[in-house]
Amino acid sequence: MSGAYAANIITENGEQFIPASQRPDGTWRKARRVKEGYVPQEEVPLYESKGKQFMTKKLEPVVLPSGKSAQRPIPGLFITQEDKPEKKPSKKKVKSKIEEINKILQSTSLESKPQETTDPAKKLKNLKKRLREVENLEDKIKSGTLAKPEPEQLAKINRKNDLLVQIRELEKLI
């Protein structure tokens, strides 16, 4: 198809025309007037992004002044054999190191823990709210609306006595 547009005809007026041509199926194209500098769509090169150009470009080794050869995938960056990253440590080794660190952290304790700066009245209000939630859960279980409580809900119910003790202690302070 690009052959059909290869020779533009320039008239006496300075206008450019693409001459009439025959299509492969035997029908004829009309002659078309085009602007100066027109390039047919078939002859326009396809757009290629920088990344695609980079990936298709052949990487040639570069000889450094030290005599070593290096690849240059990015302008200004030279990668020699010594610079290539080593193998990553296995997951088992990483997990064992993490476990060691966790054991060390658990064995060490802080000498002075920061004091709680919350207002006792706010804390009491929060504890009473949590107690109401526990009582609501107990009521739902007893009435049968909550047939299978989640393990977290059961743990919450089991902490009821602790909540009551904390509430009594705070009420004595206030």
Solvent accessible surface area in square Angstrom, and as a share of the most:
residue,aa,sasa,rsa
1,M,140,0.63
2,S,54,0.35
3,G,62,0.60
4,A,25,0.19
5,Y,26,0.10
6,A,78,0.61
7,A,69,0.53
8,N,56,0.29
9,I,92,0.47
10,I,114,0.58
11,T,52,0.30
12,E,182,0.81
13,N,129,0.66
14,G,52,0.50
15,E,64,0.29
16,Q,34,0.15
17,F,58,0.24
18,I,7,0.04
19,P,41,0.26
20,A,53,0.41
21,S,20,0.13
22,Q,100,0.44
23,R,96,0.35
24,P,133,0.83
25,D,111,0.57
26,G,35,0.33
27,T,68,0.39
28,W,165,0.58
29,R,31,0.11
30,K,176,0.74
31,A,56,0.43
32,R,114,0.42
33,R,164,0.60
34,V,21,0.12
35,K,172,0.73
36,E,156,0.70
37,G,63,0.61
38,Y,79,0.30
39,V,80,0.46
40,P,10,0.06
41,Q,143,0.64
42,E,88,0.39
43,E,77,0.35
44,V,66,0.38
45,P,118,0.74
46,L,172,0.86
47,Y,196,0.75
48,E,70,0.31
49,S,50,0.32
50,K,165,0.70
51,G,44,0.42
52,K,115,0.49
53,Q,82,0.36
54,F,71,0.30
55,M,149,0.66
56,T,89,0.52
57,K,113,0.48
58,K,164,0.70
59,L,75,0.37
60,E,121,0.54
61,P,97,0.61
62,V,46,0.26
63,V,113,0.65
64,L,37,0.18
65,P,143,0.90
66,S,89,0.57
67,G,58,0.56
68,K,90,0.38
69,S,67,0.43
70,A,4,0.03
71,Q,83,0.37
72,R,105,0.38
73,P,22,0.14
74,I,95,0.48
75,P,100,0.63
76,G,60,0.58
77,L,78,0.39
78,F,75,0.31
79,I,54,0.27
80,T,17,0.10
81,Q,139,0.62
82,E,130,0.58
83,D,93,0.48
84,K,90,0.38
85,P,128,0.80
86,E,162,0.73
87,K,196,0.83
88,K,184,0.78
89,P,87,0.55
90,S,58,0.37
91,K,167,0.71
92,K,170,0.72
93,K,128,0.54
94,V,61,0.35
95,K,128,0.54
96,S,50,0.32
97,K,126,0.53
98,I,89,0.45
99,E,100,0.45
100,E,104,0.46
101,I,100,0.51
102,N,69,0.36
103,K,141,0.60
104,I,108,0.55
105,L,115,0.57
106,Q,150,0.67
107,S,91,0.59
108,T,85,0.49
109,S,98,0.63
110,L,137,0.68
111,E,183,0.82
112,S,92,0.59
113,K,156,0.66
114,P,118,0.74
115,Q,156,0.69
116,E,130,0.58
117,T,132,0.77
118,T,87,0.50
119,D,70,0.36
120,P,60,0.38
121,A,54,0.42
122,K,142,0.60
123,K,69,0.29
124,L,22,0.11
125,K,153,0.65
126,N,78,0.40
127,L,4,0.02
128,K,81,0.34
129,K,106,0.45
130,R,89,0.33
131,L,25,0.13
132,R,138,0.50
133,E,61,0.27
134,V,1,0.00
135,E,70,0.31
136,N,85,0.44
137,L,20,0.10
138,E,40,0.18
139,D,86,0.44
140,K,104,0.44
141,I,60,0.30
142,K,171,0.72
143,S,83,0.54
144,G,48,0.46
145,T,109,0.63
146,L,42,0.21
147,A,89,0.69
148,K,177,0.75
149,P,34,0.21
150,E,97,0.44
151,P,94,0.59
152,E,125,0.56
153,Q,49,0.22
154,L,83,0.41
155,A,40,0.31
156,K,59,0.25
157,I,30,0.15
158,N,117,0.60
159,R,108,0.39
160,K,50,0.21
161,N,108,0.55
162,D,85,0.44
163,L,6,0.03
164,L,50,0.25
165,V,74,0.43
166,Q,76,0.34
167,I,12,0.06
168,R,138,0.50
169,E,98,0.44
170,L,20,0.10
171,E,86,0.38
172,K,168,0.71
173,L,136,0.68
174,I,118,0.60
